[in-house]
Amino acid sequence: MAMVSSGRHGGLLGGGGGAGPFGVLRRALRLLEAVDRRPEGVASAELARELTMPVASVRLLAEELEAEGYLVHLDGVWTLGGAFTLLGAQHREPMVRARLHHRLEELRDELGAAVYFSRYHDGELSVEAVSAAEHAPAVHEWADFRATAHASAIGKCLLAQLDHAGRLDHLSRHPAARLTSRTITRTDRLLHRLDRQPATVPVLDLQEYSMDTVCAAVPVVAGGTVGCLATSLPVAQAYRLREAAELLSRRAAPLMLAMAV
């Protein structure tokens, strides 16, 4: 990590933490920890206030970390970079899972609704993580989610990310059954809807899986993952669904980062 390169040494040593390379290392670690606590990103000025460092020193240190792949600067804010995927590979899965659950809990509390992370792999839908609470109940799985992808927001969002052959294969193994009066059961109609689903627009389930619940889902793309982030609301709160779906879209990028690092 080239944090004490010639010409920048003085700027990197500004602020607390002590002089010399170990002082720079401590400041770098504190900076990474501060960025990690803000998955939505954080500006240099805010980091400077938290770390009691000059803004110029924060920028220099962050730029060094960016050059090494540990930070990324987009739209005026810093987020964690992909270099973390190279660290502790044997511990990566539990680290990613812990980070994922933390992000879902934060989003659940922000939405006031249950949230879900799901993947499609080996030809099947899998709900990998659910964050629910008394004030944010999860959907009652009265019919197996794996067999009802045609009716749920999660399932349709995942199927929309497959190619035509992949969708046909899934539906051949899990024929579209009628779950409510709103469920689409005709394969041609369902495929037409999936073909027309814009990648940037949340997928909705308006009482297609259950008459008691409405849901929204957005794609999460991280490496080779076919995934989605979703939320559910009691039908009495259906008026909140559009706003919740927009928030899901805004939070999908930090979740991708959590999955990537």
C-alpha positions as a Markdown table, in Angstrom:
| # | Residue | x | y | z |
|---|---|---|---|---|
| 1 | Met | 0.0 | 0.0 | 0.0 |
| 2 | Ala | 1.9 | 3.1 | -1.2 |
| 3 | Met | 0.8 | 5.4 | 1.5 |
| 4 | Val | 4.1 | 7.2 | 2.1 |
| 5 | Ser | 5.2 | 7.9 | -1.4 |
| 6 | Ser | 7.6 | 10.7 | -2.1 |
| 7 | Gly | 6.0 | 14.1 | -2.4 |
| 8 | Arg | 2.9 | 13.1 | -0.4 |
| 9 | His | 4.4 | 12.1 | 2.9 |
| 10 | Gly | 3.7 | 15.3 | 4.7 |
| 11 | Gly | 0.1 | 15.5 | 3.6 |
| 12 | Leu | -0.6 | 11.9 | 4.7 |
| 13 | Leu | 0.9 | 12.5 | 8.1 |
| 14 | Gly | -1.5 | 15.3 | 9.0 |
| 15 | Gly | -3.9 | 14.7 | 11.8 |
| 16 | Gly | -3.8 | 12.4 | 14.9 |
| 17 | Gly | -2.5 | 8.8 | 15.0 |
| 18 | Gly | 1.2 | 9.6 | 15.4 |
| 19 | Ala | 4.1 | 10.2 | 13.0 |
| 20 | Gly | 5.8 | 7.7 | 10.7 |
| 21 | Pro | 4.4 | 4.8 | 8.7 |
| 22 | Phe | 2.6 | 3.2 | 11.6 |
| 23 | Gly | 0.7 | 6.5 | 12.2 |
| 24 | Val | -0.3 | 6.5 | 8.5 |
| 25 | Leu | -1.4 | 2.9 | 8.8 |
| 26 | Arg | -3.6 | 3.7 | 11.8 |
| 27 | Arg | -5.2 | 6.6 | 10.0 |
| 28 | Ala | -5.8 | 4.4 | 6.9 |
| 29 | Leu | -7.5 | 1.8 | 9.1 |
| 30 | Arg | -9.6 | 4.4 | 10.8 |
| 31 | Leu | -10.6 | 5.9 | 7.5 |
| 32 | Leu | -11.6 | 2.5 | 6.0 |
| 33 | Glu | -13.6 | 1.7 | 9.1 |
| 34 | Ala | -15.4 | 5.1 | 8.8 |
| 35 | Val | -16.2 | 4.4 | 5.2 |
| 36 | Asp | -17.4 | 0.9 | 6.0 |
| 37 | Arg | -19.9 | 2.3 | 8.5 |
| 38 | Arg | -21.5 | 4.3 | 5.6 |
| 39 | Pro | -22.5 | 1.9 | 2.8 |
| 40 | Glu | -24.2 | 4.7 | 1.0 |
| 41 | Gly | -20.8 | 6.6 | 0.7 |
| 42 | Val | -19.2 | 9.4 | 2.6 |
| 43 | Ala | -17.6 | 12.7 | 1.5 |
| 44 | Ser | -14.1 | 13.8 | 2.4 |
| 45 | Ala | -15.3 | 16.7 | 4.5 |
| 46 | Glu | -17.4 | 14.3 | 6.7 |
| 47 | Leu | -14.5 | 11.9 | 7.1 |
| 48 | Ala | -12.2 | 14.8 | 8.1 |
| 49 | Arg | -14.6 | 15.9 | 10.9 |
| 50 | Glu | -15.0 | 12.3 | 12.2 |
| 51 | Leu | -11.3 | 11.5 | 12.1 |
| 52 | Thr | -10.2 | 15.0 | 13.2 |
| 53 | Met | -7.9 | 15.3 | 10.2 |
| 54 | Pro | -7.5 | 18.1 | 7.6 |
| 55 | Val | -9.6 | 17.6 | 4.6 |
| 56 | Ala | -6.5 | 17.7 | 2.3 |
| 57 | Ser | -4.9 | 14.9 | 4.3 |
| 58 | Val | -8.1 | 12.8 | 4.1 |
| 59 | Arg | -8.2 | 13.3 | 0.3 |
| 60 | Leu | -4.5 | 12.3 | -0.1 |
| 61 | Leu | -4.9 | 9.2 | 2.1 |
| 62 | Ala | -8.2 | 8.2 | 0.4 |
| 63 | Glu | -6.6 | 8.7 | -3.1 |
| 64 | Glu | -3.7 | 6.4 | -2.1 |
| 65 | Leu | -6.2 | 3.8 | -0.9 |
| 66 | Glu | -8.2 | 4.2 | -4.1 |
| 67 | Ala | -5.0 | 3.6 | -6.2 |
| 68 | Glu | -4.6 | 0.3 | -4.3 |
| 69 | Gly | -8.2 | -0.7 | -4.9 |
| 70 | Tyr | -9.4 | -0.3 | -1.3 |
| 71 | Leu | -11.6 | 2.7 | -1.9 |
| 72 | Val | -13.7 | 4.0 | -4.8 |
| 73 | His | -14.7 | 7.6 | -5.4 |
| 74 | Leu | -18.0 | 8.1 | -7.2 |
| 75 | Asp | -20.4 | 11.0 | -7.3 |
| 76 | Gly | -18.4 | 12.9 | -4.7 |
| 77 | Val | -18.4 | 10.2 | -2.0 |
| 78 | Trp | -16.0 | 7.4 | -1.0 |
| 79 | Thr | -17.1 | 3.7 | -0.8 |
| 80 | Leu | -15.1 | 0.5 | -0.2 |
| 81 | Gly | -13.3 | -1.0 | -3.2 |
| 82 | Gly | -13.0 | -4.4 | -4.6 |
| 83 | Ala | -9.5 | -5.1 | -3.3 |
| 84 | Phe | -11.1 | -6.6 | -0.1 |
| 85 | Thr | -12.1 | -9.7 | -2.1 |
| 86 | Leu | -8.4 | -10.6 | -2.1 |
| 87 | Leu | -8.1 | -10.6 | 1.7 |
| 88 | Gly | -8.9 | -13.6 | 3.9 |
| 89 | Ala | -10.4 | -15.6 | 1.1 |
| 90 | Gln | -11.1 | -18.6 | 3.4 |
| 91 | His | -13.2 | -16.3 | 5.6 |
| 92 | Arg | -14.9 | -14.4 | 2.9 |
| 93 | Glu | -18.3 | -16.2 | 2.9 |
| 94 | Pro | -19.0 | -15.6 | 6.6 |
| 95 | Met | -17.8 | -12.1 | 6.3 |
| 96 | Val | -20.0 | -11.4 | 3.4 |
| 97 | Arg | -23.0 | -13.0 | 5.1 |
| 98 | Ala | -22.5 | -11.0 | 8.3 |
| 99 | Arg | -22.2 | -7.8 | 6.2 |
| 100 | Leu | -25.3 | -8.7 | 4.2 |
| 101 | His | -27.4 | -9.3 | 7.3 |
| 102 | His | -26.2 | -6.0 | 8.8 |
| 103 | Arg | -27.2 | -4.1 | 5.6 |
| 104 | Leu | -30.6 | -5.8 | 5.5 |
| 105 | Glu | -31.3 | -4.9 | 9.2 |
| 106 | Glu | -30.5 | -1.3 | 8.5 |
| 107 | Leu | -32.8 | -1.3 | 5.4 |
| 108 | Arg | -35.6 | -3.0 | 7.3 |
| 109 | Asp | -35.6 | -0.3 | 10.0 |
| 110 | Glu | -35.4 | 2.4 | 7.3 |
| 111 | Leu | -38.3 | 1.0 | 5.4 |
| 112 | Gly | -40.3 | -0.3 | 8.4 |
| 113 | Ala | -40.9 | -3.4 | 6.4 |
| 114 | Ala | -39.3 | -6.9 | 6.0 |
| 115 | Val | -36.5 | -7.2 | 3.5 |
| 116 | Tyr | -35.1 | -10.2 | 1.6 |
| 117 | Phe | -32.1 | -11.1 | -0.4 |
| 118 | Ser | -32.6 | -13.9 | -2.9 |
| 119 | Arg | -30.5 | -15.7 | -5.6 |
| 120 | Tyr | -31.2 | -17.9 | -8.5 |
| 121 | His | -28.5 | -20.6 | -8.9 |
| 122 | Asp | -28.4 | -24.2 | -10.0 |
| 123 | Gly | -31.8 | -23.7 | -11.6 |
| 124 | Glu | -33.6 | -22.8 | -8.4 |
| 125 | Leu | -34.8 | -19.8 | -6.5 |
| 126 | Ser | -33.3 | -19.5 | -3.0 |
| 127 | Val | -34.2 | -16.9 | -0.3 |
| 128 | Glu | -30.7 | -16.4 | 1.2 |
| 129 | Ala | -31.5 | -13.9 | 3.9 |
| 130 | Val | -34.6 | -12.4 | 5.5 |
| 131 | Ser | -34.7 | -9.5 | 8.0 |
| 132 | Ala | -38.0 | -9.2 | 9.7 |
| 133 | Ala | -39.3 | -7.9 | 13.0 |
| 134 | Glu | -42.6 | -7.5 | 14.9 |
| 135 | His | -43.2 | -4.2 | 13.3 |
| 136 | Ala | -42.0 | -5.6 | 9.9 |
| 137 | Pro | -43.4 | -9.1 | 9.5 |
| 138 | Ala | -42.2 | -11.4 | 6.7 |
| 139 | Val | -44.5 | -12.9 | 4.1 |
| 140 | His | -46.2 | -16.1 | 5.2 |
| 141 | Glu | -44.8 | -18.8 | 2.9 |
| 142 | Trp | -48.0 | -20.7 | 2.4 |
| 143 | Ala | -46.8 | -22.0 | -1.0 |
| 144 | Asp | -43.1 | -22.9 | -1.6 |
| 145 | Phe | -41.3 | -19.9 | -2.9 |
| 146 | Arg | -39.1 | -22.1 | -5.1 |
| 147 | Ala | -42.2 | -23.3 | -7.0 |
| 148 | Thr | -44.0 | -20.0 | -7.2 |
| 149 | Ala | -41.5 | -17.7 | -8.9 |
| 150 | His | -44.1 | -16.8 | -11.5 |
| 151 | Ala | -46.2 | -15.1 | -8.8 |
| 152 | Ser | -43.8 | -13.4 | -6.5 |
| 153 | Ala | -41.8 | -10.1 | -7.0 |
| 154 | Ile | -38.7 | -12.0 | -6.0 |
| 155 | Gly | -39.3 | -14.8 | -8.5 |
| 156 | Lys | -40.2 | -12.5 | -11.4 |
| 157 | Cys | -37.2 | -10.3 | -10.7 |
| 158 | Leu | -34.9 | -13.3 | -10.8 |
| 159 | Leu | -36.5 | -14.8 | -13.9 |
| 160 | Ala | -36.3 | -11.5 | -15.7 |
| 161 | Gln | -32.5 | -11.7 | -15.3 |
| 162 | Leu | -32.4 | -15.1 | -17.1 |
| 163 | Asp | -32.3 | -15.6 | -20.8 |
| 164 | His | -35.4 | -17.0 | -22.7 |
| 165 | Ala | -34.2 | -20.6 | -22.5 |
| 166 | Gly | -33.5 | -20.3 | -18.8 |
| 167 | Arg | -37.0 | -19.0 | -18.1 |
| 168 | Leu | -38.6 | -21.8 | -20.2 |
| 169 | Asp | -36.5 | -24.4 | -18.4 |
| 170 | His | -37.6 | -23.0 | -15.0 |
| 171 | Leu | -41.3 | -22.9 | -16.0 |
| 172 | Ser | -41.2 | -26.4 | -17.4 |
| 173 | Arg | -40.1 | -27.7 | -14.0 |
| 174 | His | -42.4 | -25.4 | -12.0 |
| 175 | Pro | -45.6 | -24.8 | -14.0 |
| 176 | Ala | -47.4 | -21.6 | -13.2 |
| 177 | Ala | -50.2 | -22.5 | -10.8 |
| 178 | Arg | -53.0 | -20.1 | -9.8 |
| 179 | Leu | -52.4 | -18.8 | -6.3 |
| 180 | Thr | -54.9 | -15.9 | -6.3 |
| 181 | Ser | -57.3 | -14.3 | -8.7 |
| 182 | Arg | -54.4 | -12.0 | -9.8 |
| 183 | Thr | -51.8 | -14.7 | -10.6 |
| 184 | Ile | -50.6 | -14.9 | -14.2 |
| 185 | Thr | -50.7 | -18.6 | -15.2 |
| 186 | Arg | -50.4 | -18.4 | -19.0 |
| 187 | Thr | -46.7 | -19.0 | -19.9 |
| 188 | Asp | -46.8 | -16.7 | -23.0 |
| 189 | Arg | -48.3 | -13.8 | -21.1 |
| 190 | Leu | -45.7 | -14.2 | -18.3 |
| 191 | Leu | -42.8 | -14.4 | -20.7 |
| 192 | His | -44.1 | -11.3 | -22.5 |
| 193 | Arg | -44.2 | -9.4 | -19.2 |
| 194 | Leu | -40.7 | -10.6 | -18.3 |
| 195 | Asp | -39.4 | -9.5 | -21.7 |
| 196 | Arg | -40.9 | -6.1 | -21.2 |
| 197 | Gln | -39.6 | -5.6 | -17.7 |
| 198 | Pro | -37.0 | -2.7 | -17.7 |
| 199 | Ala | -33.9 | -3.6 | -15.7 |
| 200 | Thr | -34.0 | -0.3 | -13.8 |
| 201 | Val | -37.7 | -0.6 | -12.8 |
| 202 | Pro | -38.7 | -2.5 | -9.6 |
| 203 | Val | -40.7 | -5.6 | -10.1 |
| 204 | Leu | -44.0 | -5.6 | -8.2 |
| 205 | Asp | -46.3 | -8.4 | -6.8 |
| 206 | Leu | -49.7 | -6.9 | -6.3 |
| 207 | Gln | -51.5 | -9.8 | -4.6 |
| 208 | Glu | -50.3 | -12.4 | -7.1 |
| 209 | Tyr | -48.8 | -14.6 | -4.4 |
| 210 | Ser | -51.0 | -13.8 | -1.5 |
| 211 | Met | -54.1 | -11.6 | -1.2 |
| 212 | Asp | -52.7 | -10.4 | 2.2 |
| 213 | Thr | -49.4 | -9.0 | 0.9 |
| 214 | Val | -47.8 | -6.8 | -1.7 |
| 215 | Cys | -44.1 | -6.9 | -2.6 |
| 216 | Ala | -41.4 | -5.2 | -4.7 |
| 217 | Ala | -38.0 | -6.4 | -5.8 |
| 218 | Val | -34.9 | -5.0 | -7.6 |
| 219 | Pro | -32.0 | -6.8 | -9.2 |
| 220 | Val | -28.7 | -7.1 | -7.3 |
| 221 | Val | -25.8 | -7.9 | -9.6 |
| 222 | Ala | -22.5 | -8.8 | -8.0 |
| 223 | Gly | -20.0 | -10.9 | -10.0 |
| 224 | Gly | -21.9 | -13.9 | -11.3 |
| 225 | Thr | -24.7 | -13.6 | -8.9 |
| 226 | Val | -28.3 | -13.5 | -10.2 |
| 227 | Gly | -29.9 | -11.9 | -7.2 |
| 228 | Cys | -32.5 | -9.5 | -6.0 |
| 229 | Leu | -33.4 | -7.3 | -3.0 |
| 230 | Ala | -37.0 | -7.3 | -2.0 |
| 231 | Thr | -39.5 | -5.9 | 0.5 |
| 232 | Ser | -43.0 | -6.9 | 1.5 |
| 233 | Leu | -45.9 | -5.0 | 3.1 |
| 234 | Pro | -49.3 | -6.0 | 4.4 |
| 235 | Val | -52.0 | -5.2 | 1.8 |
| 236 | Ala | -53.4 | -2.5 | 4.1 |
| 237 | Gln | -50.1 | -0.6 | 3.5 |
| 238 | Ala | -50.0 | -1.1 | -0.2 |
| 239 | Tyr | -49.9 | 2.7 | -0.6 |
| 240 | Arg | -46.3 | 2.6 | 0.6 |
| 241 | Leu | -45.1 | 0.1 | -1.9 |
| 242 | Arg | -44.0 | 2.6 | -4.7 |
| 243 | Glu | -41.9 | 4.6 | -2.2 |
| 244 | Ala | -40.4 | 1.5 | -0.7 |
| 245 | Ala | -39.5 | 0.2 | -4.2 |
| 246 | Glu | -37.7 | 3.5 | -5.0 |
| 247 | Leu | -35.7 | 3.2 | -1.8 |
| 248 | Leu | -34.8 | -0.4 | -2.6 |
| 249 | Ser | -33.4 | 0.8 | -6.0 |
| 250 | Arg | -31.3 | 3.4 | -4.3 |
| 251 | Arg | -30.0 | 0.9 | -1.7 |
| 252 | Ala | -29.2 | -1.9 | -4.2 |
| 253 | Ala | -25.7 | -0.5 | -5.1 |
| 254 | Pro | -24.5 | -0.5 | -1.5 |
| 255 | Leu | -25.8 | -4.1 | -1.2 |
| 256 | Met | -23.8 | -5.0 | -4.3 |
| 257 | Leu | -20.7 | -3.6 | -2.6 |
| 258 | Ala | -21.5 | -5.7 | 0.5 |
| 259 | Met | -21.7 | -8.8 | -1.6 |
| 260 | Ala | -18.5 | -7.9 | -3.6 |
| 261 | Val | -16.2 | -7.2 | -0.6 |
